Amino acid sequence: MDNLARPYRSVLYIPGSNERALEKAKTLPVDAIIFDLEDAVAIDAKDSARVTLAAALSAGGYGQRYQIVRLNGMDTDWGPKDLEVIAAVGPQAVLLPKVGSAAEIEAVAARLDAIPACAETRIWAMMETPQGILNAAEIAAAPRMGGFVMGTNDLAKELMTRFRADREPLLTSLQLCLLAARAAGIAIVDGVYNAFKDEAGLQVECDQGRDMGFDGKTLIHPAQVAVANAAFAPSEAEIELSKRQIEAFEAAEAEGKGVAVVDGKIVENLHIVTARQVLAKASAVAALEG
């Protein structure tokens, strides 16, 4: 499935050092998994974690779930070794933390270019620093780029903002990254919601992210998956409306007209582009869940 065509409604972080969690992830109804070697792994477990994760990825069993490995930064003691070990198994994607410039992506892309197993490996970037946000457009256009992951916790810390339910202090950063991702044609998923037992709060934040244009949400607990999957999938009402818009527009075109009317609203070609996108996403979700 094409990188942009596949759903990213739910993107769950899994510690790369936790064998039990790695096994359980094979059964969870998530669209994608971020296998984490960075924040979720203790310093004294860094070396063993990359070996454990490489073995798990080689064994497979994750089905259609998109597999992304978050490496430690290339400026740390662990990052270069993470890349060496994980690249050997030809991952679908690697995720770089705290990306500040396109040069960081280019350096990793050059290393992947030399590894035959990584011919199709994409690079994703954590957008979680002021420098990264200001350079979002050039980062999105860098080689092998597959997507952005918003690191809203680190970003809030760097910006010295307060946490608010409406996320108003972060909206400029979120929107700048959305603009960059859409201009470059790459995926973008929203940051995590920390209160994993607060389903109502998660719902509000998922709805906000969906309405802004994000492809999905990163999650920290399996209990959050169902809410994200529902929020970022086309609703039955959206699917039904899209079908009616396409039918009405095609009928109008057959009569030599350039517009149609559905439910008292004008339907032009731009609406049909959106309607077809809705149906394509619904079809992709159905295929993934099937």
C-alpha positions in Angstrom: 0.0 0.0 0.0 1.3 3.5 -0.9 2.6 5.4 2.1 0.0 8.2 1.8 -2.8 5.8 0.9 -2.6 3.7 4.0 -4.4 4.8 7.2 -2.5 6.2 10.2 -5.5 6.6 12.5 -3.8 5.0 15.5 0.0 5.0 15.9 1.0 3.3 19.1 4.3 3.6 20.9 5.7 0.3 22.0 9.0 0.0 24.1 11.6 -1.8 22.0 13.0 -3.5 25.1 9.7 -5.1 26.2 9.3 -8.5 24.7 5.9 -9.0 26.1 4.7 -5.7 24.7 6.3 -6.5 21.3 4.3 -9.7 21.2 1.0 -8.2 22.3 1.4 -5.5 19.6 0.8 -8.2 17.0 -2.8 -8.5 18.2 -3.8 -4.8 18.6 -6.1 -3.1 16.1 -3.7 -0.3 15.4 -2.8 1.1 12.0 0.9 1.7 12.9 3.4 1.0 15.6 6.3 3.1 16.7 8.8 0.7 18.2 10.7 3.0 20.6 14.4 2.8 21.3 14.5 6.3 22.7 12.4 7.7 25.6 10.8 4.4 26.5 14.1 2.5 27.0 16.2 3.0 30.1 19.9 3.9 29.5 21.2 0.6 30.8 18.9 -1.3 28.4 19.7 0.6 25.3 22.2 -1.9 23.9 20.0 -5.0 24.5 16.8 -3.2 23.3 18.0 -2.7 19.8 19.0 -6.4 19.5 15.6 -7.5 21.0 13.7 -5.3 18.6 15.7 -6.3 15.5 14.9 -10.0 16.3 11.2 -9.2 16.7 11.1 -7.3 13.4 12.9 -10.1 11.6 10.5 -12.7 13.0 7.5 -10.6 11.8 3.9 -11.3 12.6 2.8 -7.6 12.6 0.5 -8.0 9.6 -0.5 -4.9 7.8 0.5 -2.6 10.7 3.0 0.0 9.5 6.2 -0.4 11.4 8.3 2.6 12.4 11.4 2.4 14.6 12.2 5.4 16.7 16.0 5.6 17.0 18.0 7.5 19.5 19.4 10.8 18.2 22.4 10.5 15.9 24.3 12.8 18.2 23.9 10.4 21.1 26.1 7.4 22.1 23.3 5.0 21.0 21.8 6.5 17.8 24.4 5.4 15.2 24.5 1.8 16.6 20.6 1.8 16.6 20.7 2.7 12.9 23.3 0.1 12.1 21.5 -2.8 13.8 17.9 -1.9 12.7 18.9 -1.0 9.1 20.2 -4.6 8.8 16.6 -5.9 9.0 15.3 -3.5 6.4 12.7 -1.6 8.4 9.7 0.0 6.8 10.6 3.3 8.4 12.9 4.9 11.0 11.9 7.8 13.1 14.5 10.4 14.1 13.9 12.4 17.3 14.2 16.2 17.7 14.9 16.9 14.1 16.0 20.4 13.6 17.1 20.6 9.9 16.9 18.8 6.6 20.7 18.0 6.9 19.9 15.5 9.7 17.5 13.7 7.4 19.9 13.8 4.5 22.7 12.3 6.6 20.6 9.3 7.6 19.2 8.9 4.0 22.8 8.7 2.7 23.5 5.9 5.1 20.4 4.0 4.1 21.2 4.5 0.4 24.3 2.2 1.0 22.2 -0.6 2.5 20.4 -2.8 0.0 17.9 -4.0 2.6 16.8 -0.4 3.1 15.9 0.4 -0.5 12.3 1.1 0.5 12.9 2.4 4.1 11.3 5.8 4.7 12.4 8.4 7.3 10.0 10.0 9.6 10.8 13.1 11.8 9.8 14.0 15.3 8.7 17.6 15.2 9.3 18.7 18.8 11.7 21.6 18.9 11.4 25.3 17.9 14.2 24.9 15.3 12.4 22.0 13.8 9.1 23.8 13.5 10.7 26.8 11.9 12.5 24.5 9.4 9.4 22.2 8.8 9.1 22.9 5.1 12.7 21.9 4.3 12.6 18.9 6.5 9.4 17.6 4.9 11.0 17.9 1.4 14.2 16.0 2.4 15.1 12.6 0.8 13.2 9.5 1.9 10.8 11.5 4.0 7.6 9.5 4.9 6.0 11.6 7.6 6.0 13.9 10.6 5.2 12.8 14.2 4.3 15.7 16.5 6.2 15.6 19.8 3.9 17.9 21.6 5.2 17.1 25.1 8.8 18.1 24.3 7.5 21.0 22.2 5.5 22.4 25.0 8.5 22.1 27.3 10.7 23.9 24.8 8.2 26.7 24.2 7.5 27.0 28.0 3.8 26.8 27.4 1.1 25.7 29.8 -1.0 22.6 29.0 -4.5 23.6 28.0 -7.4 21.5 26.8 -7.7 23.6 23.6 -4.0 23.4 22.9 -4.0 27.1 21.8 -0.4 27.7 22.7 0.6 24.9 20.3 -1.7 25.7 17.4 0.8 27.7 15.4 3.4 24.9 15.5 0.9 22.3 14.7 -0.4 24.2 11.7 3.1 25.0 10.4 3.9 21.3 10.4 0.6 20.5 8.7 1.3 23.0 6.0 4.8 21.6 5.4 3.6 18.0 5.3 0.8 18.7 2.9 3.0 20.8 0.6 5.5 17.9 0.5 2.9 15.1 0.2 3.9 13.2 3.3 1.8 11.9 6.3 1.5 13.7 9.6 0.2 12.3 12.9 -0.7 14.3 16.0 1.0 14.1 19.4 0.1 12.0 22.4 -2.6 12.6 24.9 -1.0 11.9 28.3 -4.1 11.1 30.5 -4.6 7.7 29.0 -7.6 6.9 31.3 -9.4 10.1 30.3 -11.4 8.9 27.3 -13.5 12.0 27.0 -10.4 14.3 26.9 -8.8 12.0 24.3 -12.0 12.2 22.2 -11.8 16.1 22.3 -8.2 16.1 21.3 -8.7 13.5 18.5 -11.6 15.5 17.1 -9.5 18.6 17.1 -6.6 16.9 15.4 -8.9 15.3 12.8 -10.6 18.6 12.1 -7.2 20.3 11.7 -6.2 17.8 9.1 -4.0 15.3 10.8 -3.9 11.7 9.5 -4.1 10.2 13.0 -2.8 10.3 16.5 0.1 8.8 18.4 -0.9 6.8 21.4 0.7 5.7 24.6 -1.7 3.0 25.7 -3.8 0.3 24.0 -6.9 1.7 25.8 -6.7 4.8 23.5 -6.8 2.9 20.2 -10.6 2.6 19.7 -11.2 6.3 20.2 -8.5 7.3 17.7 -9.6 4.7 15.1 -13.1 6.0 15.2 -12.2 9.7 15.2 -9.9 9.5 12.2 -12.0 7.2 10.1 -14.7 8.5 7.7 -18.0 8.3 9.4 -21.0 6.6 7.8 -22.6 10.0 7.3 -19.4 11.2 5.5 -19.3 8.1 3.3 -22.9 8.4 2.4 -22.7 12.1 1.6 -19.6 11.5 -0.5 -21.4 8.9 -2.6 -24.3 11.2 -3.2 -22.1 14.1 -4.1 -20.2 12.0 -6.7 -23.5 10.7 -8.1 -25.0 14.1 -8.4 -22.0 15.7 -9.9 -21.6 13.0 -12.5 -25.3 13.4 -13.4 -24.8 17.1 -13.8 -21.7 16.6 -16.0 -23.7 14.3 -18.2 -26.1 17.2 -18.7 -23.3 19.5 -19.6 -23.3 21.3 -16.2 -20.3 22.2 -14.1 -21.9 22.1 -10.7 -24.5 20.1 -8.9 -26.6 20.7 -5.8 -26.8 18.3 -2.8 -28.8 19.0 0.3 -29.1 22.6 -0.8 -25.4 23.1 -1.2 -23.3 23.7 -4.4 -21.1 20.7 -5.3 -18.1 21.6 -7.6 -15.1 19.5 -8.8 -13.1 20.4 -5.6 -15.8 18.8 -3.5 -15.6 15.7 -5.6 -11.9 15.4 -5.1 -12.6 15.5 -1.3 -15.4 13.0 -1.7 -13.2 10.5 -3.6 -10.5 10.9 -0.9 -13.1 10.1 1.8 -14.2 6.9 -0.1 -10.6 5.9 -0.7 -9.7 6.3 3.0 -12.8 4.3 4.0 -11.8 1.6 1.6 -8.2 1.5 2.9 -9.5 1.3 6.5 -11.8 -1.6 5.6 -8.9 -3.4 3.9 -6.7 -2.9 6.9 -9.3 -4.1 9.3 -10.2 -7.0 7.1 
